[in-house]
Amino acid sequence: MNKKNLQRVGIVFLIFYVLSSPRDAANMVNNAFSQLGNAGNQLAAFVNGIGT
């Protein structure tokens, strides 16, 4: 399989997952953004710690 086919399979799986269990998909996206926020906060704390 080439890269284009793998991308299509991934998109189809994502659509299937969202349609089959939208609540779980929403929780997964919410978790991902929450973790990104936590990572940003930790990075800010690290940079602030270097400055002091």
PDBQT receptor file of N, H, CA, C and O in Angstrom, charges set to zero:
ATOM      1  N   MET A   1       0.846  -1.178   0.000  1.00  0.00    +0.000 N 
ATOM      2  CA  MET A   1       0.000   0.000   0.000  1.00  0.00    +0.000 C 
ATOM      3  C   MET A   1       0.894   1.244   0.000  1.00  0.00    +0.000 C 
ATOM      4  O   MET A   1       1.907   1.309   0.696  1.00  0.00    +0.000 OA
ATOM      5  N   ASN A   2       0.505   2.168  -0.757  1.00  0.00    +0.000 N 
ATOM      6  H   ASN A   2      -0.318   2.115  -1.322  1.00  0.00    +0.000 HD
ATOM      7  CA  ASN A   2       1.265   3.410  -0.754  1.00  0.00    +0.000 C 
ATOM      8  C   ASN A   2       0.658   4.398   0.244  1.00  0.00    +0.000 C 
ATOM      9  O   ASN A   2      -0.356   4.118   0.882  1.00  0.00    +0.000 OA
ATOM     10  N   LYS A   3       1.289   5.531   0.359  1.00  0.00    +0.000 N 
ATOM     11  H   LYS A   3       2.113   5.759  -0.160  1.00  0.00    +0.000 HD
ATOM     12  CA  LYS A   3       0.895   6.526   1.366  1.00  0.00    +0.000 C 
ATOM     13  C   LYS A   3      -0.531   7.025   1.153  1.00  0.00    +0.000 C 
ATOM     14  O   LYS A   3      -1.258   7.258   2.119  1.00  0.00    +0.000 OA
ATOM     15  N   LYS A   4      -0.928   7.189  -0.092  1.00  0.00    +0.000 N 
ATOM     16  H   LYS A   4      -0.338   6.999  -0.876  1.00  0.00    +0.000 HD
ATOM     17  CA  LYS A   4      -2.271   7.702  -0.390  1.00  0.00    +0.000 C 
ATOM     18  C   LYS A   4      -3.354   6.715   0.072  1.00  0.00    +0.000 C 
ATOM     19  O   LYS A   4      -4.378   7.119   0.623  1.00  0.00    +0.000 OA
ATOM     20  N   ASN A   5      -3.114   5.423  -0.161  1.00  0.00    +0.000 N 
ATOM     21  H   ASN A   5      -2.282   5.095  -0.609  1.00  0.00    +0.000 HD
ATOM     22  CA  ASN A   5      -4.092   4.420   0.264  1.00  0.00    +0.000 C 
ATOM     23  C   ASN A   5      -4.184   4.350   1.782  1.00  0.00    +0.000 C 
ATOM     24  O   ASN A   5      -5.278   4.221   2.331  1.00  0.00    +0.000 OA
ATOM     25  N   LEU A   6      -3.040   4.434   2.468  1.00  0.00    +0.000 N 
ATOM     26  H   LEU A   6      -2.151   4.538   2.022  1.00  0.00    +0.000 HD
ATOM     27  CA  LEU A   6      -3.071   4.410   3.926  1.00  0.00    +0.000 C 
ATOM     28  C   LEU A   6      -3.812   5.614   4.485  1.00  0.00    +0.000 C 
ATOM     29  O   LEU A   6      -4.511   5.512   5.493  1.00  0.00    +0.000 OA
ATOM     30  N   GLN A   7      -3.655   6.742   3.833  1.00  0.00    +0.000 N 
ATOM     31  H   GLN A   7      -3.087   6.825   3.014  1.00  0.00    +0.000 HD
ATOM     32  CA  GLN A   7      -4.366   7.948   4.262  1.00  0.00    +0.000 C 
ATOM     33  C   GLN A   7      -5.873   7.757   4.092  1.00  0.00    +0.000 C 
ATOM     34  O   GLN A   7      -6.650   8.136   4.969  1.00  0.00    +0.000 OA
ATOM     35  N   ARG A   8      -6.276   7.186   2.997  1.00  0.00    +0.000 N 
ATOM     36  H   ARG A   8      -5.645   6.879   2.285  1.00  0.00    +0.000 HD
ATOM     37  CA  ARG A   8      -7.708   6.942   2.764  1.00  0.00    +0.000 C 
ATOM     38  C   ARG A   8      -8.276   5.951   3.767  1.00  0.00    +0.000 C 
ATOM     39  O   ARG A   8      -9.385   6.138   4.268  1.00  0.00    +0.000 OA
ATOM     40  N   VAL A   9      -7.522   4.896   4.063  1.00  0.00    +0.000 N 
ATOM     41  H   VAL A   9      -6.621   4.744   3.656  1.00  0.00    +0.000 HD
ATOM     42  CA  VAL A   9      -7.980   3.910   5.045  1.00  0.00    +0.000 C 
ATOM     43  C   VAL A   9      -8.124   4.571   6.413  1.00  0.00    +0.000 C 
ATOM     44  O   VAL A   9      -9.077   4.297   7.143  1.00  0.00    +0.000 OA
ATOM     45  N   GLY A  10      -7.180   5.434   6.756  1.00  0.00    +0.000 N 
ATOM     46  H   GLY A  10      -6.406   5.657   6.163  1.00  0.00    +0.000 HD
ATOM     47  CA  GLY A  10      -7.257   6.143   8.036  1.00  0.00    +0.000 C 
ATOM     48  C   GLY A  10      -8.476   7.039   8.112  1.00  0.00    +0.000 C 
ATOM     49  O   GLY A  10      -9.140   7.095   9.147  1.00  0.00    +0.000 OA
ATOM     50  N   ILE A  11      -8.777   7.734   7.039  1.00  0.00    +0.000 N 
ATOM     51  H   ILE A  11      -8.237   7.688   6.198  1.00  0.00    +0.000 HD
ATOM     52  CA  ILE A  11      -9.940   8.621   7.014  1.00  0.00    +0.000 C 
ATOM     53  C   ILE A  11     -11.237   7.822   7.113  1.00  0.00    +0.000 C 
ATOM     54  O   ILE A  11     -12.159   8.209   7.830  1.00  0.00    +0.000 OA
ATOM     55  N   VAL A  12     -11.300   6.712   6.394  1.00  0.00    +0.000 N 
ATOM     56  H   VAL A  12     -10.551   6.398   5.811  1.00  0.00    +0.000 HD
ATOM     57  CA  VAL A  12     -12.498   5.863   6.457  1.00  0.00    +0.000 C 
ATOM     58  C   VAL A  12     -12.681   5.308   7.865  1.00  0.00    +0.000 C 
ATOM     59  O   VAL A  12     -13.801   5.257   8.373  1.00  0.00    +0.000 OA
ATOM     60  N   PHE A  13     -11.583   4.892   8.496  1.00  0.00    +0.000 N 
ATOM     61  H   PHE A  13     -10.673   4.933   8.083  1.00  0.00    +0.000 HD
ATOM     62  CA  PHE A  13     -11.684   4.383   9.864  1.00  0.00    +0.000 C 
ATOM     63  C   PHE A  13     -12.155   5.474  10.812  1.00  0.00    +0.000 C 
ATOM     64  O   PHE A  13     -12.980   5.219  11.689  1.00  0.00    +0.000 OA
ATOM     65  N   LEU A  14     -11.641   6.682  10.646  1.00  0.00    +0.000 N 
ATOM     66  H   LEU A  14     -10.971   6.889   9.933  1.00  0.00    +0.000 HD
ATOM     67  CA  LEU A  14     -12.045   7.810  11.492  1.00  0.00    +0.000 C 
ATOM     68  C   LEU A  14     -13.536   8.095  11.337  1.00  0.00    +0.000 C 
ATOM     69  O   LEU A  14     -14.241   8.299  12.326  1.00  0.00    +0.000 OA
ATOM     70  N   ILE A  15     -14.010   8.110  10.104  1.00  0.00    +0.000 N 
ATOM     71  H   ILE A  15     -13.438   7.945   9.301  1.00  0.00    +0.000 HD
ATOM     72  CA  ILE A  15     -15.444   8.350   9.852  1.00  0.00    +0.000 C 
ATOM     73  C   ILE A  15     -16.277   7.233  10.473  1.00  0.00    +0.000 C 
ATOM     74  O   ILE A  15     -17.308   7.497  11.092  1.00  0.00    +0.000 OA
ATOM     75  N   PHE A  16     -15.833   5.982  10.310  1.00  0.00    +0.000 N 
ATOM     76  H   PHE A  16     -14.996   5.767   9.808  1.00  0.00    +0.000 HD
ATOM     77  CA  PHE A  16     -16.548   4.854  10.902  1.00  0.00    +0.000 C 
ATOM     78  C   PHE A  16     -16.609   4.980  12.419  1.00  0.00    +0.000 C 
ATOM     79  O   PHE A  16     -17.652   4.738  13.027  1.00  0.00    +0.000 OA
ATOM     80  N   TYR A  17     -15.483   5.360  13.029  1.00  0.00    +0.000 N 
ATOM     81  H   TYR A  17     -14.636   5.556  12.535  1.00  0.00    +0.000 HD
ATOM     82  CA  TYR A  17     -15.421   5.480  14.486  1.00  0.00    +0.000 C 
ATOM     83  C   TYR A  17     -16.360   6.574  14.980  1.00  0.00    +0.000 C 
ATOM     84  O   TYR A  17     -17.061   6.389  15.975  1.00  0.00    +0.000 OA
ATOM     85  N   VAL A  18     -16.376   7.710  14.292  1.00  0.00    +0.000 N 
ATOM     86  H   VAL A  18     -15.807   7.861  13.484  1.00  0.00    +0.000 HD
ATOM     87  CA  VAL A  18     -17.240   8.822  14.693  1.00  0.00    +0.000 C 
ATOM     88  C   VAL A  18     -18.708   8.449  14.539  1.00  0.00    +0.000 C 
ATOM     89  O   VAL A  18     -19.524   8.777  15.400  1.00  0.00    +0.000 OA
ATOM     90  N   LEU A  19     -19.051   7.768  13.453  1.00  0.00    +0.000 N 
ATOM     91  H   LEU A  19     -18.388   7.501  12.753  1.00  0.00    +0.000 HD
ATOM     92  CA  LEU A  19     -20.448   7.404  13.234  1.00  0.00    +0.000 C 
ATOM     93  C   LEU A  19     -20.905   6.277  14.153  1.00  0.00    +0.000 C 
ATOM     94  O   LEU A  19     -22.069   6.243  14.550  1.00  0.00    +0.000 OA
ATOM     95  N   SER A  20     -20.013   5.358  14.495  1.00  0.00    +0.000 N 
ATOM     96  H   SER A  20     -19.067   5.385  14.173  1.00  0.00    +0.000 HD
ATOM     97  CA  SER A  20     -20.424   4.223  15.314  1.00  0.00    +0.000 C 
ATOM     98  C   SER A  20     -20.505   4.569  16.797  1.00  0.00    +0.000 C 
ATOM     99  O   SER A  20     -21.338   4.016  17.515  1.00  0.00    +0.000 OA
ATOM    100  N   SER A  21     -19.652   5.475  17.262  1.00  0.00    +0.000 N 
ATOM    101  H   SER A  21     -18.975   5.925  16.679  1.00  0.00    +0.000 HD
ATOM    102  CA  SER A  21     -19.719   5.876  18.674  1.00  0.00    +0.000 C 
ATOM    103  C   SER A  21     -19.304   7.339  18.816  1.00  0.00    +0.000 C 
ATOM    104  O   SER A  21     -18.168   7.636  19.185  1.00  0.00    +0.000 OA
ATOM    105  N   PRO A  22     -20.231   8.246  18.521  1.00  0.00    +0.000 N 
ATOM    106  CA  PRO A  22     -19.891   9.671  18.550  1.00  0.00    +0.000 C 
ATOM    107  C   PRO A  22     -19.511  10.191  19.937  1.00  0.00    +0.000 C 
ATOM    108  O   PRO A  22     -18.684  11.096  20.052  1.00  0.00    +0.000 OA
ATOM    109  N   ARG A  23     -20.096   9.637  20.971  1.00  0.00    +0.000 N 
ATOM    110  H   ARG A  23     -20.768   8.902  20.878  1.00  0.00    +0.000 HD
ATOM    111  CA  ARG A  23     -19.766  10.099  22.325  1.00  0.00    +0.000 C 
ATOM    112  C   ARG A  23     -18.318   9.752  22.686  1.00  0.00    +0.000 C 
ATOM    113  O   ARG A  23     -17.604  10.571  23.264  1.00  0.00    +0.000 OA
ATOM    114  N   ASP A  24     -17.895   8.539  22.341  1.00  0.00    +0.000 N 
ATOM    115  H   ASP A  24     -18.475   7.874  21.871  1.00  0.00    +0.000 HD
ATOM    116  CA  ASP A  24     -16.508   8.145  22.592  1.00  0.00    +0.000 C 
ATOM    117  C   ASP A  24     -15.544   8.977  21.754  1.00  0.00    +0.000 C 
ATOM    118  O   ASP A  24     -14.470   9.352  22.223  1.00  0.00    +0.000 OA
ATOM    119  N   ALA A  25     -15.930   9.264  20.515  1.00  0.00    +0.000 N 
ATOM    120  H   ALA A  25     -16.803   8.959  20.133  1.00  0.00    +0.000 HD
ATOM    121  CA  ALA A  25     -15.078  10.083  19.649  1.00  0.00    +0.000 C 
ATOM    122  C   ALA A  25     -14.942  11.492  20.214  1.00  0.00    +0.000 C 
ATOM    123  O   ALA A  25     -13.855  12.071  20.186  1.00  0.00    +0.000 OA
ATOM    124  N   ALA A  26     -16.029  12.042  20.723  1.00  0.00    +0.000 N 
ATOM    125  H   ALA A  26     -16.911  11.571  20.746  1.00  0.00    +0.000 HD
ATOM    126  CA  ALA A  26     -15.972  13.377  21.315  1.00  0.00    +0.000 C 
ATOM    127  C   ALA A  26     -15.101  13.380  22.566  1.00  0.00    +0.000 C 
ATOM    128  O   ALA A  26     -14.344  14.322  22.797  1.00  0.00    +0.000 OA
ATOM    129  N   ASN A  27     -15.206  12.340  23.364  1.00  0.00    +0.000 N 
ATOM    130  H   ASN A  27     -15.821  11.574  23.177  1.00  0.00    +0.000 HD
ATOM    131  CA  ASN A  27     -14.360  12.236  24.554  1.00  0.00    +0.000 C 
ATOM    132  C   ASN A  27     -12.887  12.127  24.175  1.00  0.00    +0.000 C 
ATOM    133  O   ASN A  27     -12.026  12.696  24.847  1.00  0.00    +0.000 OA
ATOM    134  N   MET A  28     -12.598  11.403  23.107  1.00  0.00    +0.000 N 
ATOM    135  H   MET A  28     -13.297  10.941  22.561  1.00  0.00    +0.000 HD
ATOM    136  CA  MET A  28     -11.221  11.253  22.656  1.00  0.00    +0.000 C 
ATOM    137  C   MET A  28     -10.652  12.599  22.207  1.00  0.00    +0.000 C 
ATOM    138  O   MET A  28      -9.516  12.934  22.542  1.00  0.00    +0.000 OA
ATOM    139  N   VAL A  29     -11.428  13.363  21.458  1.00  0.00    +0.000 N 
ATOM    140  H   VAL A  29     -12.351  13.091  21.186  1.00  0.00    +0.000 HD
ATOM    141  CA  VAL A  29     -10.971  14.680  21.002  1.00  0.00    +0.000 C 
ATOM    142  C   VAL A  29     -10.805  15.623  22.191  1.00  0.00    +0.000 C 
ATOM    143  O   VAL A  29      -9.831  16.373  22.260  1.00  0.00    +0.000 OA
ATOM    144  N   ASN A  30     -11.747  15.587  23.119  1.00  0.00    +0.000 N 
ATOM    145  H   ASN A  30     -12.538  14.978  23.063  1.00  0.00    +0.000 HD
ATOM    146  CA  ASN A  30     -11.662  16.422  24.311  1.00  0.00    +0.000 C 
ATOM    147  C   ASN A  30     -10.408  16.074  25.114  1.00  0.00    +0.000 C 
ATOM    148  O   ASN A  30      -9.707  16.967  25.590  1.00  0.00    +0.000 OA
ATOM    149  N   ASN A  31     -10.128  14.788  25.262  1.00  0.00    +0.000 N 
ATOM    150  H   ASN A  31     -10.698  14.062  24.875  1.00  0.00    +0.000 HD
ATOM    151  CA  ASN A  31      -8.928  14.350  25.964  1.00  0.00    +0.000 C 
ATOM    152  C   ASN A  31      -7.668  14.824  25.264  1.00  0.00    +0.000 C 
ATOM    153  O   ASN A  31      -6.721  15.268  25.914  1.00  0.00    +0.000 OA
ATOM    154  N   ALA A  32      -7.650  14.734  23.944  1.00  0.00    +0.000 N 
ATOM    155  H   ALA A  32      -8.419  14.374  23.416  1.00  0.00    +0.000 HD
ATOM    156  CA  ALA A  32      -6.469  15.149  23.182  1.00  0.00    +0.000 C 
ATOM    157  C   ALA A  32      -6.193  16.633  23.385  1.00  0.00    +0.000 C 
ATOM    158  O   ALA A  32      -5.045  17.020  23.600  1.00  0.00    +0.000 OA
ATOM    159  N   PHE A  33      -7.218  17.464  23.320  1.00  0.00    +0.000 N 
ATOM    160  H   PHE A  33      -8.151  17.150  23.145  1.00  0.00    +0.000 HD
ATOM    161  CA  PHE A  33      -7.021  18.896  23.520  1.00  0.00    +0.000 C 
ATOM    162  C   PHE A  33      -6.640  19.212  24.967  1.00  0.00    +0.000 C 
ATOM    163  O   PHE A  33      -5.857  20.126  25.223  1.00  0.00    +0.000 OA
ATOM    164  N   SER A  34      -7.188  18.464  25.893  1.00  0.00    +0.000 N 
ATOM    165  H   SER A  34      -7.825  17.721  25.685  1.00  0.00    +0.000 HD
ATOM    166  CA  SER A  34      -6.820  18.651  27.290  1.00  0.00    +0.000 C 
ATOM    167  C   SER A  34      -5.343  18.329  27.508  1.00  0.00    +0.000 C 
ATOM    168  O   SER A  34      -4.643  19.052  28.217  1.00  0.00    +0.000 OA
ATOM    169  N   GLN A  35      -4.877  17.253  26.904  1.00  0.00    +0.000 N 
ATOM    170  H   GLN A  35      -5.445  16.665  26.329  1.00  0.00    +0.000 HD
ATOM    171  CA  GLN A  35      -3.468  16.880  27.033  1.00  0.00    +0.000 C 
ATOM    172  C   GLN A  35      -2.559  17.907  26.362  1.00  0.00    +0.000 C 
ATOM    173  O   GLN A  35      -1.473  18.193  26.866  1.00  0.00    +0.000 OA
ATOM    174  N   LEU A  36      -2.988  18.456  25.246  1.00  0.00    +0.000 N 
ATOM    175  H   LEU A  36      -3.870  18.223  24.837  1.00  0.00    +0.000 HD
ATOM    176  CA  LEU A  36      -2.205  19.512  24.602  1.00  0.00    +0.000 C 
ATOM    177  C   LEU A  36      -2.117  20.743  25.506  1.00  0.00    +0.000 C 
ATOM    178  O   LEU A  36      -1.063  21.371  25.602  1.00  0.00    +0.000 OA
ATOM    179  N   GLY A  37      -3.213  21.081  26.161  1.00  0.00    +0.000 N 
ATOM    180  H   GLY A  37      -4.070  20.571  26.083  1.00  0.00    +0.000 HD
ATOM    181  CA  GLY A  37      -3.202  22.196  27.101  1.00  0.00    +0.000 C 
ATOM    182  C   GLY A  37      -2.264  21.939  28.269  1.00  0.00    +0.000 C 
ATOM    183  O   GLY A  37      -1.526  22.829  28.691  1.00  0.00    +0.000 OA
ATOM    184  N   ASN A  38      -2.295  20.711  28.791  1.00  0.00    +0.000 N 
ATOM    185  H   ASN A  38      -2.895  19.988  28.448  1.00  0.00    +0.000 HD
ATOM    186  CA  ASN A  38      -1.397  20.353  29.883  1.00  0.00    +0.000 C 
ATOM    187  C   ASN A  38       0.064  20.426  29.437  1.00  0.00    +0.000 C 
ATOM    188  O   ASN A  38       0.922  20.901  30.181  1.00  0.00    +0.000 OA
ATOM    189  N   ALA A  39       0.338  19.959  28.232  1.00  0.00    +0.000 N 
ATOM    190  H   ALA A  39      -0.360  19.574  27.628  1.00  0.00    +0.000 HD
ATOM    191  CA  ALA A  39       1.705  20.017  27.715  1.00  0.00    +0.000 C 
ATOM    192  C   ALA A  39       2.158  21.466  27.578  1.00  0.00    +0.000 C 
ATOM    193  O   ALA A  39       3.306  21.780  27.894  1.00  0.00    +0.000 OA
ATOM    194  N   GLY A  40       1.289  22.347  27.119  1.00  0.00    +0.000 N 
ATOM    195  H   GLY A  40       0.357  22.092  26.863  1.00  0.00    +0.000 HD
ATOM    196  CA  GLY A  40       1.619  23.760  27.006  1.00  0.00    +0.000 C 
ATOM    197  C   GLY A  40       1.905  24.385  28.357  1.00  0.00    +0.000 C 
ATOM    198  O   GLY A  40       2.842  25.171  28.498  1.00  0.00    +0.000 OA
ATOM    199  N   ASN A  41       1.102  24.039  29.350  1.00  0.00    +0.000 N 
ATOM    200  H   ASN A  41       0.341  23.400  29.235  1.00  0.00    +0.000 HD
ATOM    201  CA  ASN A  41       1.329  24.553  30.697  1.00  0.00    +0.000 C 
ATOM    202  C   ASN A  41       2.655  24.072  31.271  1.00  0.00    +0.000 C 
ATOM    203  O   ASN A  41       3.380  24.835  31.910  1.00  0.00    +0.000 OA
ATOM    204  N   GLN A  42       2.963  22.804  31.037  1.00  0.00    +0.000 N 
ATOM    205  H   GLN A  42       2.374  22.184  30.518  1.00  0.00    +0.000 HD
ATOM    206  CA  GLN A  42       4.228  22.270  31.526  1.00  0.00    +0.000 C 
ATOM    207  C   GLN A  42       5.418  22.917  30.823  1.00  0.00    +0.000 C 
ATOM    208  O   GLN A  42       6.442  23.188  31.451  1.00  0.00    +0.000 OA
ATOM    209  N   LEU A  43       5.284  23.162  29.533  1.00  0.00    +0.000 N 
ATOM    210  H   LEU A  43       4.453  22.941  29.023  1.00  0.00    +0.000 HD
ATOM    211  CA  LEU A  43       6.349  23.835  28.792  1.00  0.00    +0.000 C 
ATOM    212  C   LEU A  43       6.540  25.256  29.308  1.00  0.00    +0.000 C 
ATOM    213  O   LEU A  43       7.672  25.714  29.458  1.00  0.00    +0.000 OA
ATOM    214  N   ALA A  44       5.451  25.949  29.578  1.00  0.00    +0.000 N 
ATOM    215  H   ALA A  44       4.531  25.576  29.456  1.00  0.00    +0.000 HD
ATOM    216  CA  ALA A  44       5.546  27.306  30.114  1.00  0.00    +0.000 C 
ATOM    217  C   ALA A  44       6.213  27.299  31.490  1.00  0.00    +0.000 C 
ATOM    218  O   ALA A  44       7.033  28.168  31.786  1.00  0.00    +0.000 OA
ATOM    219  N   ALA A  45       5.865  26.329  32.326  1.00  0.00    +0.000 N 
ATOM    220  H   ALA A  45       5.198  25.623  32.085  1.00  0.00    +0.000 HD
ATOM    221  CA  ALA A  45       6.488  26.232  33.648  1.00  0.00    +0.000 C 
ATOM    222  C   ALA A  45       7.983  25.947  33.516  1.00  0.00    +0.000 C 
ATOM    223  O   ALA A  45       8.786  26.482  34.280  1.00  0.00    +0.000 OA
ATOM    224  N   PHE A  46       8.355  25.118  32.561  1.00  0.00    +0.000 N 
ATOM    225  H   PHE A  46       7.703  24.684  31.940  1.00  0.00    +0.000 HD
ATOM    226  CA  PHE A  46       9.763  24.807  32.325  1.00  0.00    +0.000 C 
ATOM    227  C   PHE A  46      10.534  26.039  31.881  1.00  0.00    +0.000 C 
ATOM    228  O   PHE A  46      11.622  26.316  32.387  1.00  0.00    +0.000 OA
ATOM    229  N   VAL A  47       9.968  26.779  30.932  1.00  0.00    +0.000 N 
ATOM    230  H   VAL A  47       9.084  26.554  30.521  1.00  0.00    +0.000 HD
ATOM    231  CA  VAL A  47      10.638  27.979  30.433  1.00  0.00    +0.000 C 
ATOM    232  C   VAL A  47      10.736  29.030  31.543  1.00  0.00    +0.000 C 
ATOM    233  O   VAL A  47      11.764  29.694  31.675  1.00  0.00    +0.000 OA
ATOM    234  N   ASN A  48       9.686  29.182  32.332  1.00  0.00    +0.000 N 
ATOM    235  H   ASN A  48       8.851  28.642  32.225  1.00  0.00    +0.000 HD
ATOM    236  CA  ASN A  48       9.734  30.117  33.454  1.00  0.00    +0.000 C 
ATOM    237  C   ASN A  48      10.770  29.685  34.488  1.00  0.00    +0.000 C 
ATOM    238  O   ASN A  48      11.441  30.525  35.087  1.00  0.00    +0.000 OA
ATOM    239  N   GLY A  49      10.898  28.385  34.694  1.00  0.00    +0.000 N 
ATOM    240  H   GLY A  49      10.353  27.703  34.207  1.00  0.00    +0.000 HD
ATOM    241  CA  GLY A  49      11.895  27.874  35.634  1.00  0.00    +0.000 C 
ATOM    242  C   GLY A  49      13.318  28.135  35.169  1.00  0.00    +0.000 C 
ATOM    243  O   GLY A  49      14.207  28.354  35.992  1.00  0.00    +0.000 OA
ATOM    244  N   ILE A  50      13.541  28.115  33.882  1.00  0.00    +0.000 N 
ATOM    245  H   ILE A  50      12.818  27.937  33.213  1.00  0.00    +0.000 HD
ATOM    246  CA  ILE A  50      14.876  28.394  33.338  1.00  0.00    +0.000 C 
ATOM    247  C   ILE A  50      15.220  29.865  33.552  1.00  0.00    +0.000 C 
ATOM    248  O   ILE A  50      16.371  30.201  33.828  1.00  0.00    +0.000 OA
ATOM    249  N   GLY A  51      14.230  30.738  33.427  1.00  0.00    +0.000 N 
ATOM    250  H   GLY A  51      13.294  30.466  33.203  1.00  0.00    +0.000 HD
ATOM    251  CA  GLY A  51      14.460  32.168  33.542  1.00  0.00    +0.000 C 
ATOM    252  C   GLY A  51      14.750  32.636  34.952  1.00  0.00    +0.000 C 
ATOM    253  O   GLY A  51      15.307  33.717  35.143  1.00  0.00    +0.000 OA
ATOM    254  N   THR A  52      14.378  31.833  35.951  1.00  0.00    +0.000 N 
ATOM    255  H   THR A  52      13.925  30.955  35.796  1.00  0.00    +0.000 HD
ATOM    256  CA  THR A  52      14.597  32.293  37.335  1.00  0.00    +0.000 C 
ATOM    257  C   THR A  52      15.853  31.712  37.917  1.00  0.00    +0.000 C 
ATOM    258  O   THR A  52      16.187  31.993  39.068  1.00  0.00    +0.000 OA
TER     259      THR A  52
